[in-house]
Amino acid sequence: MAIRLYSQPQIGQAWVDRFQGRQPQFACILGFTETGLLPGISAAGATPRDRQFTALADAEFLYSGVQSQPRYPLPPLTAGASPTLISRAIVAAQRIPTLLLNAGLPLSPPVPCVDLGGTPARCLSQGSAIDLPIVEHLLQQGLHWGTALAEQADYLILGECVVGGTTTALAVLTGLGWNAAGKVNSSHPHCNHAQKWQVVQAGLQHLPAGSDPMQVVAAVGDPMQIVVAGMAIAASRSVGVLLAGGTQMLAVYALLRAIAQAGRLNWQPEQVVVGTTRWVAEDATGDTVGLAKLLNAPLMATQLCFANSRFAQLRAYEQGYVKEGVGAGGLAIAAHLYRGWHQRELLAAIEALAAEYAAIGTIEARPS
């Protein structure tokens, strides 16, 4: 079984059946929040300084693959390897068209990337993460690019790279009225729920009662969320949408639904599903499935397994490190739908790229 359905299985199965063998388009939306610089908030970079460059490094690797002297090397992690290894292996081997969009980064990526005119988010604890005019602008950019990309493929895979994004996800979900405390995931092997909740409570105390969804994002969100929400709303009108991520994309699902309702924007719910990895879906330190069921969101996950990988950094995923990011889970789902890949083909492609990476001394394989 390459894909498992965890919530809304009838909608999920109909979506899988509809897009089996169909051409996908991958778009990875890059963003930044100063929330990700809080000590210990994220493991997507061993130190706060490392985390300033995670999205830049992931984007460069996704676009260019292994380079002997990248502009931004992949940041050192406490354990594991960046999920961009998974994503790059799939888009390169299956030749899936890929577009990078900059929703708001402190620095421009060193590879071709659409600049959406956004800004990095301030730490959500301040309750003023993004200026409201920027949020409104990014929604319009999302609607535009969702419409444009829908003309080029049968379905869109929308991925993200935002360090600290599960904390902004918790904040937006809570701000929208959902009881999401204790349900989101993290890049840590044991989710730091107490720290996240403390930061979220600090930010939400500044949010006026009755705030609309755009005001919630402005107060405690990140720039990726509003762009992907707009893209999914617009694209769903004509093609399928796979929100490629875990609890960050479940927050986007809740957000897009709230925005569509508040703004009376047309969208097609049966076209939109959330796809992630089993490391997220089955993480006992979060409750991704419970959150998906709470939101009535169709959730599915690749059953990709690294237990027998010859690379320790990949085996670390089985201990709960990293789990997801850069659209990895959604791309693994698409790899099965598009070319019929199962565990053997996925692992072979990812390990081939890891071996190439090992040749420049940044990842280690055990002796065969």
Backbone hydrogen bonds, N-H to C=O, Kabsch-Sander energy under -0.5 kcal/mol:
donor,donor_aa,acceptor,acceptor_aa,energy
4,R,301,A,-2.4
6,Y,299,L,-3.0
7,S,299,L,-1.4
12,G,8,Q,-2.5
13,Q,9,P,-3.0
14,A,10,Q,-2.1
15,W,11,I,-2.1
16,V,12,G,-2.6
17,D,13,Q,-2.7
18,R,14,A,-2.0
19,F,15,W,-1.8
20,Q,16,V,-0.6
20,Q,17,D,-0.6
21,G,337,L,-2.6
22,R,19,F,-1.8
25,Q,155,Y,-1.7
26,F,97,P,-3.0
27,A,157,I,-2.9
28,C,99,L,-2.6
29,I,27,A,-0.6
29,I,159,G,-2.5
30,L,28,C,-0.6
30,L,101,L,-3.2
31,G,161,C,-2.1
32,F,104,G,-0.8
33,T,163,V,-0.5
34,E,121,A,-2.5
36,G,33,T,-1.9
37,L,34,E,-1.7
38,L,35,T,-1.7
41,I,38,L,-2.0
45,G,43,A,-2.0
46,A,76,P,-2.5
51,R,47,T,-2.0
52,Q,48,P,-0.8
52,Q,49,R,-0.9
53,F,50,D,-1.7
57,A,53,F,-2.6
58,D,54,T,-2.9
59,A,55,A,-2.3
60,E,56,L,-2.1
61,F,57,A,-2.4
62,L,58,D,-2.7
63,Y,59,A,-2.1
64,S,60,E,-2.9
65,G,61,F,-2.4
81,A,313,Q,-0.7
85,L,82,S,-1.8
86,I,83,P,-0.6
87,S,83,P,-2.0
88,R,84,T,-2.9
89,A,85,L,-1.9
90,I,86,I,-1.8
91,V,87,S,-2.6
92,A,88,R,-2.3
93,A,89,A,-1.9
94,Q,90,I,-2.6
95,R,91,V,-0.6
96,I,91,V,-1.2
99,L,26,F,-2.1
101,L,28,C,-2.4
102,N,114,V,-3.5
103,A,30,L,-2.7
103,A,101,L,-0.9
104,G,30,L,-0.8
114,V,100,L,-2.8
115,D,113,C,-0.5
116,L,102,N,-2.3
116,L,114,V,-0.7
118,G,102,N,-0.5
121,A,32,F,-3.0
122,R,129,A,-2.7
126,Q,123,C,-1.9
127,G,124,L,-1.8
129,A,219,A,-1.4
130,I,218,A,-2.8
134,I,131,D,-0.9
135,V,131,D,-1.8
136,E,132,L,-2.5
137,H,133,P,-2.2
138,L,134,I,-2.7
139,L,135,V,-2.0
140,Q,136,E,-1.7
141,Q,137,H,-2.1
142,G,138,L,-2.5
143,L,139,L,-2.6
144,H,140,Q,-2.2
145,W,141,Q,-2.7
146,G,142,G,-2.5
147,T,143,L,-1.8
148,A,144,H,-2.4
149,L,145,W,-2.7
150,A,146,G,-1.4
151,E,147,T,-0.6
151,E,148,A,-1.0
152,Q,149,L,-2.0
154,D,23,Q,-2.3
155,Y,23,Q,-1.2
156,L,240,G,-2.5
157,I,25,Q,-3.1
158,L,156,L,-0.6
158,L,242,L,-2.5
159,G,27,A,-2.7
159,G,157,I,-0.7
161,C,29,I,-1.6
165,G,162,V,-1.9
167,T,164,G,-0.9
168,T,164,G,-1.5
169,A,165,G,-1.9
170,L,166,T,-1.9
171,A,167,T,-2.1
172,V,168,T,-2.6
173,L,169,A,-2.6
174,T,170,L,-2.4
175,G,171,A,-2.7
176,L,172,V,-1.9
177,G,174,T,-1.5
178,W,173,L,-2.5
180,A,178,W,-1.7
183,K,180,A,-2.3
184,V,180,A,-0.7
193,H,191,C,-1.7
196,K,192,N,-2.2
197,W,193,H,-2.8
198,Q,194,A,-2.0
199,V,195,Q,-2.0
200,V,196,K,-2.7
201,Q,197,W,-2.7
202,A,198,Q,-1.8
203,G,199,V,-1.8
204,L,200,V,-2.8
205,Q,201,Q,-1.3
206,H,203,G,-1.6
207,L,204,L,-1.6
211,S,208,P,-1.3
216,V,212,D,-1.9
217,V,213,P,-2.0
218,A,214,M,-2.3
219,A,215,Q,-1.9
220,V,216,V,-2.7
221,G,217,V,-2.5
225,Q,222,D,-0.7
226,I,222,D,-0.8
227,V,223,P,-1.3
228,V,224,M,-2.6
229,A,225,Q,-2.1
230,G,226,I,-2.0
231,M,227,V,-2.6
232,A,228,V,-2.7
233,I,229,A,-2.3
234,A,230,G,-2.3
235,A,231,M,-2.8
236,S,232,A,-2.2
237,R,234,A,-1.1
238,S,235,A,-2.1
239,V,235,A,-2.8
240,G,154,D,-1.7
241,V,271,Q,-2.9
242,L,156,L,-3.2
243,L,241,V,-0.6
243,L,273,V,-3.1
244,A,158,L,-2.3
244,A,242,L,-1.0
245,G,243,L,-1.2
245,G,275,G,-1.6
249,M,246,G,-0.5
250,L,246,G,-1.7
251,A,247,T,-1.9
252,V,248,Q,-1.7
253,Y,249,M,-2.3
254,A,250,L,-2.2
255,L,251,A,-2.4
256,L,252,V,-3.3
257,R,253,Y,-1.8
258,A,254,A,-1.9
259,I,255,L,-2.9
260,A,256,L,-2.6
261,Q,257,R,-2.0
262,A,258,A,-2.7
263,G,259,I,-3.0
264,R,260,A,-0.6
265,L,260,A,-2.1
271,Q,268,Q,-2.0
272,V,269,P,-1.6
273,V,241,V,-2.3
274,V,298,P,-2.9
275,G,243,L,-2.5
276,T,300,M,-2.1
278,R,302,T,-1.0
280,V,277,T,-0.7
281,A,277,T,-2.5
282,E,278,R,-2.4
283,D,280,V,-1.6
284,A,282,E,-0.6
286,G,283,D,-1.4
287,D,183,K,-2.3
289,V,281,A,-0.5
291,L,287,D,-2.4
292,A,288,T,-2.7
293,K,289,V,-2.5
294,L,290,G,-2.2
295,L,291,L,-2.1
296,N,292,A,-0.7
296,N,293,K,-0.6
297,A,292,A,-2.7
299,L,7,S,-0.9
299,L,297,A,-0.6
300,M,274,V,-2.3
301,A,4,R,-2.2
302,T,276,T,-2.3
303,Q,2,A,-2.2
309,S,306,F,-1.9
312,A,310,R,-0.6
312,A,364,E,-0.9
314,L,311,F,-0.7
315,R,311,F,-2.4
316,A,312,A,-1.7
317,Y,314,L,-1.7
318,E,315,R,-1.5
319,Q,316,A,-1.3
320,G,317,Y,-1.5
321,Y,316,A,-1.8
322,V,187,S,-1.8
323,K,321,Y,-2.3
324,E,322,V,-1.5
326,V,160,E,-2.0
328,A,325,G,-2.0
331,L,327,G,-2.7
332,A,328,A,-2.0
333,I,329,G,-2.0
334,A,330,G,-2.6
335,A,331,L,-2.4
336,H,332,A,-1.3
337,L,333,I,-2.1
338,Y,334,A,-3.4
339,R,335,A,-1.6
340,G,336,H,-1.4
341,W,335,A,-1.8
346,L,342,H,-2.5
347,L,343,Q,-2.9
348,A,344,R,-2.2
349,A,345,E,-2.2
350,I,346,L,-2.5
351,E,347,L,-2.9
352,A,348,A,-2.0
353,L,349,A,-1.7
354,A,350,I,-2.4
355,A,351,E,-2.6
356,E,352,A,-1.7
357,Y,353,L,-2.3
358,A,354,A,-2.5
359,A,355,A,-1.3
360,I,357,Y,-1.3
361,G,358,A,-2.1
362,T,357,Y,-1.1
366,R,310,R,-3.1
